[in-house]
């Protein structure tokens, strides 16, 4: 349910004074923007909006009729708003959060963000609040972490799920604590600034075959060489002291002498992912980047030594997880060249 903010803070000077009295003092330097920012935000829920409208109607009726009972009802409803403000402030006050970001994320795939939440109050518990990331709405979405009850002087670990719709390097600057406690009339929020960085790689699509991308690579035509491998290279006479496990018994029986197997040297397979990052339509360009990332992951899993080549840069062939990270990081931050053309991705065997 989307709840649109109606006012930035109820009784802002009262909320600011309460935060100065009950909140922790910060001797560090603060920016002008932080100093002018209200310590709390407030949004009406549907129930809260109906409650306030009903309060105004009854208050208008009380003024016009002079009925003491209506005045008492108005006073009771106003007191509920005050109690709601005080109790929600108590819930959000003296809460500290430490965030743990994942090393990497993939576009359009959920990723888990961890929070260590501590209630620093000596006696009072905190009830029913959420922790959510402050994210650009067009690039990411998140499911907030929820805490039902956090006892005084206790620490809980909770988790939220975040999904990025764009690739790149994102700086997460803040989290926000929100609560509807106790009556659900208002959604009060408290912003906590904390910077962190997360790299979002392109989407990875499983590829089931390599035949669609290139046929026999160049090494298929090169002469086989003797070495340590699994393919049979040839047979020669057995010499005393050599490994008896390599004796070719069937050939030895036919030749009436001991013969030993020799194997081909394993040849390292190489492939280069070619990304033609022309200045193309945005959606087509992103599809080409996603395909390049999928090809790199697929061929590295098949045991290939993989490189990456774009219109302006080239990454030499290598293998291993660290090399895959380098390829994916390059694809995460790559942009189109100024040259117009159709963006595409393919792989070429060496």
N, C-alpha and C positions, 0 to 999 in steps of 0.2 A: 504494500500500500504506500503510495507516494504521499508525503506530508509536506506541504509547502510552508516555508517559514513565513510567519505573519509579522512578528516583531523580533528585533535582534536580542532584546533582553527585557524582562519585566522589572519595573522599578530599578533601572540600571544603577542608580547611585546607591540604593540599598544593597544590591547584589555586590557592588564593588566594595562597599564598606564592610560587608560580611566577609568577603574574601581577604580583606586586609586584616580583620580581627582574628579570624579563625584559620586562615591559610598560613603556610610557611613563608618566612621572609627570604627573599632572594637578593643577595648582595651583588650579584653579577650585573653586568651592563645589559641594558635592554634597548632595543631599537624604538624609534618613535612610533612605528606602526604597532609594535607590541604594547607600548604604553597606552596608546589610544584605543586598543581593542578591548571590548567588554569582556570581563572574565567568564561570562556565561552567555549562552544563547538560549532562546526559548521558541518552541513551535507549538501551535495548537494541534491537538489531535481532534478527530471528529467529535468524540465525546466532550472534549474540553470546549470546542466551539459551541456545541449545543448548550453546555452548562453556562457559558458566559452570556449567550443570547437569552436564555431563560432568566438569568440574573438581571439582565437589563430590563426585560419585560416586567418582572416582578418589582424591580426598583421603580420603574416608571409608574406602575400601578400604585405602589405605596405612596409615592409623592402626590399623585392625583387624588387618592382616596383618604390619605392620612390614617390608614388602618395600621394599628400597632402590630398586629400579627404578621402583616406583610413586612414591616420593618424588621421584625425578629428573624423572619426567613431570610431576608437580604443579609442581615448581619451574620447569620449562620453560614450562608453560602460564601460570603467574603472571608470568614474565618477559615473555611475549608481551603480557599486559595492560599491564604497565608501559611496554614499548616503544610500544605502541599509544597510550597516554596522552601520552607525551612527543612522539611524532611528530605526533599530531593537534594538540597544543598549539602546536608549532612552525608548523603550517600556519595556524592562526587568529591567531597573535600578529603584531602590527605590521602589520595590514591596515587601511587606511583606505578609506572608501567615501563618494563624493559622489553624491547622488541627484538625478535630473532628473524632475520630475513633469510630466505633460501639463497644458495649460491647462484642459481639460474632458474629461469622460467621459460616456457614456450608459449608462443602466441596462441590464443584461443584454447589453452589448456589450463585447468585450475591448478593453483599452487598454494601450499599451506604456509601461513605466516604465524609464528608463535609469539605469545605474550606472557611475560611473568608479571602478574599483578599483585601488588602488595597494599594492604590496608594499614597505614601508619597510625591510625587513631588508636588511643590507649584503651578505650572502652566500647565505643560505638561500632556496630557492624554496618556494612554497606549492602544494600539489597538491589537486585534486579536492574543491572545496568549492562550496556553493551560497549564493546570497543571496536571501532571501525577506522579504516584508513581514510585519510583525506586524499582522494584521487581525482584526476581529471575525468569528468563524466564520459567524454567521447573516446577515451583510450583504455579505460579499465572499469571493472565493477568488482564488488566484494560482498561477501556474506559476513556480517559482523560476528565477532566472538561474544558469547553471552555468559554473564556471571549471575547466578541466582542469589547467592549469599556469600559474602566475604567477611569472615569474622575479624575482629580487631587483632592487629599484630600478626596476621596470617598472610601467606603468599600462595596463590594458585597459578597454575599454568593452563592457559586456554589458547584456542587456535581459531583463526579465521581462514576463509578460502577466498582467494583473489584470482581474477582472470583478466588478462591483458588482451586487448583486441589489436594492438599495434606492437611491432617489434622495436627494439632500441634499448637505450640505457635510460632508466627512469630514476629520478630522485624523489623518494617519499619523504615529505617534510614534516608530517604531523599525523597524530591519531586523535580521535575524538571520542570521549566518553559521553554516553547518552543514557538517560533514564526517564521512565514514566512513573516511577515510584513517587507517592504511594497510591494515588487515585486514578492515574492514567489520563488526567485532564491536559497535561502539558508534557512536552518532550524537551527536557532541559539538557543542554550540552556543555561540555568543557573541553576546550582544545588543548592538547599537549604537544608542543613542538619537539620533534626528534627527527633528525635527518638520517636517511639511509639510502643506499643505492642498490638497484636490482637490474640485472641484464635480462632482457627478454629476447630469446632466440626465435627465428622463424618457425613456422609450423612444420612438423615432420609427418609426412605421409608414408605409410608402409608401401614398399615396392616389392612385388613378388617375383619379378624376372628382370634379368639384365639384357636379354636378347633384343629388347626394343631399343636399346640405346647405342650399343655398338656390337659388331660381330667379332670375328677372330682378331685379337690384338696382334701387334707387330711381332711380339715375342713368339707367337705360334709358328713363325716361319724360321726362327733361328735354330741353329744346330744344338742338339742336346749335349750337355757336358757331364763328365763323371763327377760324382760327389756324394754327399749324404742326402738321401731323399727316400722316396717310397716307390718310384717307378724304376723298373728294371732297365739297366743300361747295357749290360752284356755279361758274358761268362768267361772266366779265365781259370788257369790252373791254381789249385790251392797250394799255398806255401805254409810250411811248418810254423806253428806258433800263431797263426791267424785265427780269428773268431770262427769256431766251428758252426755257429748258428747260421753262418752265411753260405754254408755248403749247399749246393744245388744237388740233392740226392738223386733225383730222377735222371738229370744229365750225367751225373757221375756213374750211375749204373750202366747207362748206354755206352759211355766212353771207356769204362773199366779203369777210371782214374778219378781222383777227387778234383772236382771243379767248384769254383766259388762264384757267387753272384756279385755283380757290381751294380750300383744304383745311379740314377741321374741326380745331378745337383738341383735342388729346389730353386726354381726361378721365381723371383718376386714379381708379382703381378702389379702393374701400375695403371692408374686411371687419373685423368684430369677432368675435373668438373669445370665446364666453361659456362660462365654467366655473361651474357651480352646485355649489360645494364644500360641499354639505350633509354632516352627520355621518352617513355611510353605512357600510355594510359595507366593511372595509378593502380587499378585493380589488376591489370595484366602484369605490371611490373612486380607487384607483390606475389603473384602466382609464380613468376619466374624465380624469385628469391626463395620461395618455399620449396620449389622443385629442386633447386641447387642444393639446399640443405638436406633434403630427403635423399638425393643421390649420394652426397658425401657420407651420410650415416650408413646407407645401404652397402656401399662398396667397402667401407672400412670394416663393417661386420663380416663381409665376405673374404677378408684377408688381404685386400688390395692396399697398396700404398697410394694414397690419394692426394692430389694437389688441387688448387683452386686458381682459376684464371678469369679475370674480368677485363674490361676494356682498358683499364689503366694500371692494374696491379696483378701480381702473380705470386702465389704461395707454392713453394716447391713440394713435391710429393714426399709424404712421410706417413707414419701410422701411429696408433696409440691414442689414448683418451686425451692427452694434452694437446695433440695435434688437432683432434676433432674440435676441442674447445676453441682453438685459434681460428679454425674455419668458420665455426658457428658465430663467433664474435665478429669476424669480418663481415659475415652476411647480416648480422643484427644491425650494424651501423652503416651499411652501404647505402648509397643513394644513387639516383640516375645520373648519368653523364649528360652533358649539354647537347650531345648529338642526338638528333631525332632518329627514331627507328623502332623496330619491334623488339621488345625485351624477350629473351628466351634463355633456357638452360638446357644443356646436354652434357654428356660425358664422352670422353675420347680415351680409348685404350692406348697404352704405349708399349 
